[in-house]
Amino acid sequence: MPLELIFSWLLTKIAVDGDIEPVISYKEGVKLRFLFLDLLVAKQYILSSQPNKLLFLMSFIKDLLNPNVYDRIISKDDPEFTFTRYLKKLSLKAMNYIRHKIR
């Protein structure tokens, strides 16, 4: 379930039922990967003038191949939410690109 929906559900539950039981047990060290956004960030980092690009790439590839890093690319429960988010980001990038070219 997308994080935004979990918080919305929790807020609604608190509003309707009052306080809820706190969750005090969770897995430490769990990593999530948002592959599309991670690839965009990696591209920007590699094309930038930032130092230690090799270390960054090695760390990125290590996480990419790590089976304990979970993908959060598309939620099967709510694919429309995921696609809408990415389309919105892409359309903003396209609008900025067009504005830059018009100037």
MARGU-582390 format. One record per residue: residue number from 1; residue in three letters; y, z, x negated of N, C-alpha, C in turn. Coordinates in steps of 0.02 Angstrom, whole numbers, plus 50000, padded with zeros to 5 digits. Example, Ala and Ser with C-alpha at 12.3 -4.5 7.8 and 13.67 -1.06 7.14 Angstrom:
nr	rest	n_c2	n_c3	n_c1	ca_c2	ca_c3	ca_c1	c_c2	c_c3	c_c1
1	ALA	49716	50390	49340	49775	50390	49385	49835	50390	49340
2	SER	49888	50354	49358	49947	50357	49316	50002	50394	49355
//
This chain:
nr	rest	n_c2	n_c3	n_c1	ca_c2	ca_c3	ca_c1	c_c2	c_c3	c_c1
1	MET	49941	50000	49957	50000	50000	50000	50062	50000	49955
2	PRO	50111	49956	49969	50172	49955	49928	50208	50022	49930
3	LEU	50237	50039	49873	50271	50104	49866	50325	50114	49919
4	GLU	50362	50062	49935	50415	50068	49986	50386	50089	50053
5	LEU	50327	50062	50070	50296	50081	50133	50271	50153	50133
6	ILE	50247	50175	50075	50223	50245	50070	50282	50292	50082
7	PHE	50339	50279	50050	50397	50323	50060	50423	50320	50132
8	SER	50422	50260	50162	50443	50254	50232	50397	50294	50277
9	TRP	50332	50289	50264	50283	50325	50304	50293	50400	50296
10	LEU	50304	50423	50233	50315	50494	50221	50378	50519	50256
11	LEU	50431	50480	50252	50494	50500	50285	50484	50506	50361
12	THR	50449	50458	50390	50436	50460	50462	50393	50520	50480
13	LYS	50341	50532	50440	50296	50589	50453	50334	50655	50449
14	ILE	50378	50662	50400	50418	50724	50394	50465	50731	50454
15	ALA	50496	50675	50474	50542	50678	50531	50506	50697	50596
16	VAL	50446	50672	50605	50409	50684	50667	50371	50750	50665
17	ASP	50335	50763	50610	50290	50821	50607	50319	50880	50570
18	GLY	50375	50872	50536	50400	50926	50494	50371	50921	50425
19	ASP	50369	50976	50389	50344	50976	50320	50272	50950	50316
20	ILE	50256	50921	50259	50188	50897	50246	50159	50934	50186
21	GLU	50094	50932	50180	50062	50964	50123	50079	50927	50059
22	PRO	50101	50963	50007	50116	50928	49944	50052	50904	49910
23	VAL	50057	50849	49877	50001	50823	49837	50010	50849	49767
24	ILE	49961	50888	49744	49967	50917	49677	49915	50890	49629
25	SER	49870	50847	49655	49821	50817	49610	49832	50742	49609
26	TYR	49838	50716	49549	49847	50645	49540	49820	50627	49471
27	LYS	49806	50563	49463	49780	50540	49399	49838	50530	49350
28	GLU	49832	50561	49292	49882	50552	49240	49867	50489	49201
29	GLY	49919	50456	49177	49909	50398	49134	49895	50334	49170
30	VAL	49900	50332	49236	49888	50271	49274	49948	50225	49264
31	LYS	49934	50163	49247	49987	50113	49237	49978	50057	49287
32	LEU	50034	50035	49315	50035	49978	49360	50071	49921	49326
33	ARG	50047	49861	49339	50078	49802	49311	50103	49758	49369
34	PHE	50165	49737	49365	50193	49688	49411	50199	49624	49371
35	LEU	50145	49585	49369	50138	49531	49321	50196	49482	49322
36	PHE	50217	49461	49380	50271	49412	49384	50335	49438	49350
37	LEU	50354	49499	49368	50414	49528	49338	50404	49544	49264
38	ASP	50344	49566	49246	50330	49580	49176	50336	49517	49133
39	LEU	50312	49461	49160	50318	49398	49123	50391	49377	49115
40	LEU	50431	49388	49167	50503	49371	49162	50537	49415	49109
41	VAL	50522	49479	49109	50551	49524	49060	50529	49505	48989
42	ALA	50465	49490	48982	50439	49470	48916	50474	49407	48891
43	LYS	50484	49359	48935	50518	49297	48916	50590	49313	48893
44	GLN	50625	49355	48932	50694	49372	48914	50696	49409	48847
45	TYR	50648	49454	48836	50647	49492	48774	50634	49447	48714
46	ILE	50586	49402	48721	50569	49357	48666	50626	49310	48650
47	LEU	50662	49287	48701	50718	49241	48689	50782	49276	48668
48	SER	50783	49342	48671	50843	49381	48653	50845	49391	48577
49	SER	50896	49426	48556	50902	49442	48485	50876	49512	48469
50	GLN	50835	49539	48513	50807	49606	48503	50760	49607	48443
51	PRO	50759	49663	48407	50713	49669	48350	50641	49684	48374
52	ASN	50595	49681	48328	50526	49701	48340	50491	49661	48395
53	LYS	50503	49597	48396	50472	49555	48448	50396	49555	48441
54	LEU	50371	49557	48380	50299	49557	48370	50267	49620	48398
55	LEU	50299	49678	48386	50273	49741	48414	50274	49739	48490
56	PHE	50328	49712	48518	50333	49706	48590	50276	49663	48617
57	LEU	50266	49604	48586	50213	49559	48608	50144	49590	48603
58	MET	50132	49626	48549	50066	49658	48541	50055	49711	48596
59	SER	50106	49750	48610	50101	49800	48663	50092	49768	48731
60	PHE	50129	49714	48743	50125	49679	48807	50055	49650	48817
61	ILE	50028	49618	48766	49961	49588	48771	49908	49642	48778
62	LYS	49917	49698	48743	49869	49754	48748	49866	49779	48820
63	ASP	49924	49789	48852	49925	49811	48922	49898	49757	48968
64	LEU	49913	49694	48952	49890	49639	48994	49814	49635	48996
65	LEU	49781	49650	48940	49709	49646	48936	49674	49712	48952
66	ASN	49712	49765	48961	49684	49831	48974	49657	49835	49046
67	PRO	49592	49847	49056	49565	49850	49124	49588	49912	49162
68	ASN	49617	49961	49127	49642	50022	49160	49713	50015	49185
69	VAL	49745	49958	49173	49811	49944	49200	49801	49903	49263
70	TYR	49824	49930	49318	49810	49899	49383	49865	49850	49402
71	ASP	49844	49793	49428	49892	49743	49451	49920	49761	49519
72	ARG	49985	49752	49526	50018	49760	49591	50056	49695	49605
73	ILE	50021	49640	49598	50052	49575	49608	50064	49563	49682
74	ILE	50011	49564	49720	50015	49549	49791	49974	49602	49828
75	SER	50004	49630	49878	49967	49678	49918	49932	49640	49974
76	LYS	49867	49647	49977	49830	49612	50030	49849	49639	50099
77	ASP	49875	49700	50100	49895	49730	50164	49962	49702	50188
78	ASP	50004	49680	50143	50070	49656	50162	50094	49601	50115
79	PRO	50062	49542	50116	50083	49489	50070	50153	49463	50085
80	GLU	50175	49467	50147	50241	49441	50164	50295	49481	50127
81	PHE	50287	49546	50123	50335	49588	50088	50342	49566	50015
82	THR	50284	49556	49982	50284	49537	49912	50315	49469	49901
83	PHE	50294	49419	49941	50321	49352	49933	50396	49350	49948
84	THR	50417	49387	49999	50488	49388	50016	50530	49417	49959
85	ARG	50505	49469	49927	50540	49500	49871	50549	49449	49814
86	TYR	50495	49414	49796	50499	49366	49741	50542	49306	49759
87	LEU	50536	49282	49821	50577	49225	49842	50651	49243	49840
88	LYS	50668	49304	49860	50737	49326	49858	50763	49327	49787
89	LYS	50723	49352	49740	50744	49353	49670	50752	49283	49643
90	LEU	50706	49238	49659	50710	49170	49636	50771	49134	49665
91	SER	50785	49145	49729	50843	49112	49760	50908	49138	49730
92	LEU	50912	49202	49712	50972	49228	49679	50980	49197	49610
93	LYS	50925	49189	49574	50929	49156	49508	50952	49084	49516
94	ALA	50926	49049	49566	50945	48980	49577	51019	48975	49595
95	MET	51043	49020	49637	51114	49019	49656	51158	49032	49595
96	ASN	51139	49080	49553	51178	49094	49493	51178	49035	49445
97	TYR	51121	49001	49440	51115	48942	49396	51162	48887	49422
98	ILE	51162	48875	49487	51205	48824	49517	51278	48841	49506
99	ARG	51296	48904	49518	51366	48925	49508	51387	48914	49436
100	HIS	51342	48930	49389	51357	48921	49318	51367	48847	49301
101	LYS	51327	48804	49331	51332	48732	49317	51395	48701	49348
102	ILE	51417	48729	49405	51476	48701	49439	51540	48715	49400
103	ARG	51543	48772	49366	51603	48792	49329	51619	48745	49276
//
